Amino acid sequence: MNNVFIITPSYLMKKKHPFTEGIMQLSKLGFNVINPEFPKALPSPREKADQLHRAFADPGIDIILAQRGGYSAMKSLPFIDFELIKNHPKILAGFSDLCAWLNPIHERTGLVTLHAPMVINLDAPTPFTVNSFMNAVTGYPEKDLLKDAPVTVYNSGIASGTLKGGNLITITALIHTDWDVKMDNAILFLEDVDEKPHQVDRYLTQWILSGKFRGVKAVILGDFRGIESRQVHDMLASQMELNFPVIHCPYVGHVKNKITMPVGAEVELNTDTRQLLIKQLSFPGATQ
């Protein structure tokens, strides 16, 4: 599993140097980047979907990796051929704005996708980030997603379900669309970056008013750069009864030490052992 294809689902990287460094890091890790040229033109929403289709349909590509996030991946959703993706399973990796693809693709195809660092995050990655990413693309031989990561427990308990989530503002934008993310039986992880407290509170209130938390089995609060995780917990607790486990892990989000999370995997969260264990996972290269 060595061939990587770089896609542009959101914004372009502004500078060539971080892109080149990211490609070099991938090469050092043993990957062969099929298209190492620095992208200079932003594709249209339909062109982004076409790029995704070509990558999935190509038998010579193993991993499809976003160059960066930003905004606009969701504009391509009406053009995505989910049946093509289902029939040509591959690893799709990225995060932030990419959550608009990662979650709906899992729900419509059954494919586990990776909430993972992108090219822009790999120019100078930490050992933790590299180890977590490599653990993921080799099929998660280490089953504990929280191993060696700090964990704060707000509500204790044990819960099992399907791992879903990612960037709060991005997933919120999908509510009540055809690509809304179902939360029944979900172990939900959320993170965001540089949003003001009242904005995060507004998004969470929309989730509550929309009934999105009714089927949730546990919540993992990641990093909310600029807002303490306790504040985010309190925003929820002030409006609803938190009758499920809630933890904080600062290694989920727009951070240097980043856990690669398998969206769609069956997992168990145990707050006593501070473990998030993969119970079932299905994507190319995965081991049970």
N, C-alpha and C positions, 0 to 999 in steps of 0.2 A: 504494500500500500504506500506508493511513493509519489505518484503523479498528482500535482496540485494545480488547479486552475483558479485564477484570481478573477473575481467578478466585481462589478461596480453597481450595487443595488441602491446606494444612497448618494452621498456626496463624493466628489473627487478629493483625493489627497492634494493639499495645496503645494507641498514641496516634494521634490524628487528624492532628496537625501533619505528621509525616513522610509520611503517606499523601497529604495535600493537596499537599505540596511535590513528591512524586514525580509526581503527576498534572500539576502545573504544568510540571515539567521535560519530561514527555512532550509536552505542548502546545507548549512552546517548540521542541521538535525537529520539530514538524510533524505530530504524531499527534493523532487525534481519539479520545478515550477515550469509549467508548459508555456505560459505567456508572461515572461518577466519584464515586458516593456511597460514603461510608465504611462498609464492612461492619461490622456490630455483632453478628451472630449466626454462630456457627460451624456450617457445614453438617455433616450426618452423612456417613459414608463414601459411602453411596448417593447422597446429595444432591450431594456433590462430583463424583461421576461424571456425574450428570445435568447439572450445570452445565457440565462439560467437553463433553458431547454437544451441548448447546444451542449452545455457542460454535462447535464444529466444523461443525454443520449450518447455521448462519446464514450465508448468502451475503454478508451485509453486513459480516462481520468478517474482518480480514486477519491479525491477530496476537493470540494468546492469551497473556497475561502474568500470571504469579503475583504476588500482592501480597507474599508472604513465604514463607519455609520454616518450619523448626521440626521438626515430626514429624506423622505420621499419613497422609501421601499414600498409602503402601503399603496401608493398610486399604481403599482404594477399588479396588484392582486387580481383585478378583473381579467388580466391577460395570461395568467399562469395556468398551464395545462397540468393539473394535479395528477391526471391519469398517466401522463408521460413520466412524471417523477416517480409515481408508484411502481411503474413497470421497469424502471432503471434505477434501483436504489443505490445511493451514494451517501457519503458524509457531507453534510452542508454545515458550515461553521461560520459563526459571527455573533455579534451581540448588539446591544443598544437599539438602533433603528431596525436592525435585522430581526428583532423579536416579532415584527409584523409579518415576517415570512416563517420564522422558526416554528411558531405555535400553529398557525393554520396549516402549514405543510404537514406537520405531525398529525393533526386532527383529520385531514382529508386523505392522507396516504398511509398512516400508521408508521411512517418512518421516524426514527429517533433523530433529532437534529441537535447540534451542539451550540450551546451558549458559550462561546469561546473567544479568545483573543483573535484579532484580525491582523492584517499586515501592518497597520499603523501602530499596533501594540507590541509588535515583535522586533522593533528596531533595537531595543535594549531591554529584553525581558528578564525578570528575576528567575532564579532557579526554581522557585515554587511554581510560577506560572508555566515554565517549560515542562516541569515534571507532570503537572496536572494535565496539560494539553497532550503530552505524549501518552499519558495513561489513558486518555480518552480515545485518541485515534488508533490505539492498539487494542481497543475493546474493553477497557477498564479492568485489567487484572487486579488492581486495587479497588475494592468495592466501596470503601468508605470515602465519600466525596468530601468530608470535612476533616480528613486526616491531616494533622499538623496545622490546622487553621484554628484561630481563636473563636470561641463560641460563648455568647451570653444567653442564658435562659431566662425568658420573661414568664412564660407559662409552661409548666412541665407536663410531660406525658409521652405516650408512644402512639404514632399514627402511621398508617400505610396508605399509599395512593400513587397517582401518576404525577410525576414532576412536571410542572408547567410554570410559565412566568417570564420574568425578565424586566425590561424597562417599563416603569409604571406609566409614564405619559404616553408611550407608544401603544401599550396594550389597552389603555383606557380609550384611546382614539378608535379602537375596533369595536367597542361596545355597541350593540344593537345594529351592527352591520352584518352582511352575509359571512364575514370572517371573524365574528365574535369568538372569543376563546371560551370554551365550556369549562366550568370550574367544578363540576360534579366529581367528587372523589380525588380532588387535586391536593398535592403538596405544593403550595404556591410560594415561589420566591420572587421578591420585588426589590428593585433598586432604582435609583435615579441620580441625576447629577446637576448641580447648580440651579435647582428649582427652589423658589422661596417657600417657607413653611405654609403660607396660606394656599399656595398652588397645590402642594402635595396633599394638604387637607381637602381641597376641593376635589381632586382626583379620587381620593379614598372615599369621600362622601358619595361621589357618583357610583362607585362600586357598591357601597352599602345600600343606597337608594334603588339600585338596579338589581339587588338581590344576588350579587356575584359571590358573596361569601357564604351563601347558604349551604353549598355542598363541599366547601373547603375543609380538609382534614387537618391541615397544619400550615403555618406561615413562617417563612424564613425571610427576615428583613436583612437585606444587604447594606451596602454603603449608599448613603444619600448625601453625597458631598455637600457640606454646608449646613446639614441638619443632623442632629444626634438621633441615633436609632430609638432612644427612649421617647423622644418627641413623636416619632412616627407611630410607635406602639401606643402612646397616649391618645393620638388622634383617632385610632381605631377604638381603643377602650372607652373613650368618652361617648361613643355613639352606638356601640354594640357589645354584647356579651362575648368575650373571647373564651369560648368553651372548647378550645383546641390548643395544641402546643404552639408556642411562639418563641422563636429564637432570633438572635442577631449574629450574623457572621460578616465581618468587614471585608472578607476576601471574595465577596460576590458584588460585582459592579464595575464601575469605571475606576479601577484601582491597579496598582503595580502588581501586587500579589493577587492573582485571579484564578479562581476555581473554574474549570471547564465543566459546565453542568449539562447533562443529557436530557433535553426536553422530550418528554414522552416515555422515559424509563419508569418502571415500577420501582418505588423506593420505600424505605421505612425510616422515619425519623424517631430517634430515641434520645430524649433530653437527658436521661440519667447517664448514658454512656457518651453523650455528645457526638453521636454518629448519625450520618445520613447514608444508609446502606442501599446499594443497588440490589434489587431482588430479581428483576427481569429486564433484559435489554436486548433489542434486536436492530442491529444495523451492520453493514459490511465490516468484518474484522472483529465483531463483538464475541466475547466468550460469556457463557452463562455461569 
